[in-house]
Amino acid sequence: MATRWMDNDVYGHVNNVVYYSFFDTAVNAMLIENDLLDTGASPAIGLVVETGCTYAAPLSFPDDVTAGVSVARIGTSSIRYDVALFAPDSDRPAATGHFVHVYVDRDTRRPVPVPDHIRSFLETLTARHADAAGEAAR
């Protein structure tokens, strides 16, 4: 994701609020790119109910930010994503955070179970699954 001139604050780095936008973009782009979310028609949609961020190093314009997304927890109707943001040519995250979606019916906004097709895909991104894959590779 490209930073924009307007993302920088008076201190010369990306303002803290922009990191949350990067988290939102990374998670929803992943869902859309994997045909898991149709923003205009999916009967169940994920609403953000919680976010958090820990900052480790500054990002600034004109950085291209890379986001890594994993799934920390899948509940009945919620998913907690862990997100890491990286500056160009860095293997250490500039920021790490989390992002929680609660799935609701598009019309009633009442909680619903995470749709099966979404759950199946996201289970491949859980730390538990990644650990098992690593063990199998050894």
N, C-alpha and C positions, 0 to 999 in steps of 0.2 A: 504494500500500500504506500502510495506516495504522500509525504507530508506536503502541506501547502504553506505558502507564505503567511497566511492568516493564522496558522496553527501556532506560530512562535509567539511567545509573550515578551514583555519588556526585558526579561532576563536573557533573551536569546536562545531559549529552548522551547520545545513543544509544551504547551500548557497542560497541566494535569488532567483537565476535563477531556482533552482529545484522546487520551489513552483509552477511556471508556468507549469512545466512538470506534476506535480500532478494535476493541474486544467485540463489540456488537457486530461490526462489519465482518470480522473473521469468522465468527460463529455462524451468522446467517448466510454468508457467502458459501461456507462449507455445506450447509444444508441445501441451499439452492443448487449448487454445482453438482450435488449428488442426487438430484431429483427427489429430495425429501420434503421440500417446502415450495408450494406455489403461493406466493404472497397474496394473490387475489382470490384463490379458490380452495385452499386446504381447509377441510372442515375443522381441524384442530390446529391451533396456533400456539406458539410458545411466547409467553409474556415474561419480561424480565422482572424478577422480584428481589434480586440481590446482586450486588457487584462489589468487588474489592480490588485494590491494587497496591502493590509494593514497588516503589521506584528504586532502581539501582544505579542507573546511569542516564544522562540526558539524551534525548533525541532532538534533532533540530532540522529545520528546512535547509537544504533540499534532500534529506534522507529518504531512502526507500526502506520502509519497515517491513520486516518479515514476521508473520505471526505463526506460532505453533499452537495447535489446539489438541487437548486430550480431554477425556471424560473421567471425572473423579468419582461420580456417583450417578446411578440411574435409579430413581425411586418409582413409585407408582405413577405419579403425574409430573414429576420434576426431574430435571437433569442439571447437574453441576458440572460446568466446563472449567478446566484450567487453561489459561492462556498465557503464553510468553511472547513478548515483543523483542525483536532483535534489530539493532542498527546494522547497516551494511558491513560486511566483512567481520562480524563479531560472532563468536560462539557463546558469548555470555549474554543473558537477557538484560535488556535495559529496564524491563519491567515484567513482573509476573502478577497474575491476578486470577480472579474467578468471576463467573457469570452464571447465574441460575435462571433457567427457564421453568415456568410452570405451564403445562399444557392445559388449554381451556378450549371449550367449544366456541367457535368463531362467533356465533350468534348470541348465545346466552352468557358467555364469559364465565361459565362454571367449570371447575376443574374436571378433566377427563384423563383417562390413562394415556401415557405416552403411546402414540400409535406404533403398532407392531413393526412396520417397515422402518421407522425411525429408530426404535429400540434395537432392532437387529443390527443396523449399520453402526450405531453408536457403541454397542458392546465391543466392536472391534477396536475402538479407540480408548478403552478403559485401561488403567494401569495394570489391573489383574490380567487382562488379555495380553498386554504387551510383555509382562513378566513371563507368562506361559510361553509365548512365542520365542522369547529369548532363551528360555530353558530348553525348548525343543531344538533350537539351532545349535546348542552346545553339544 
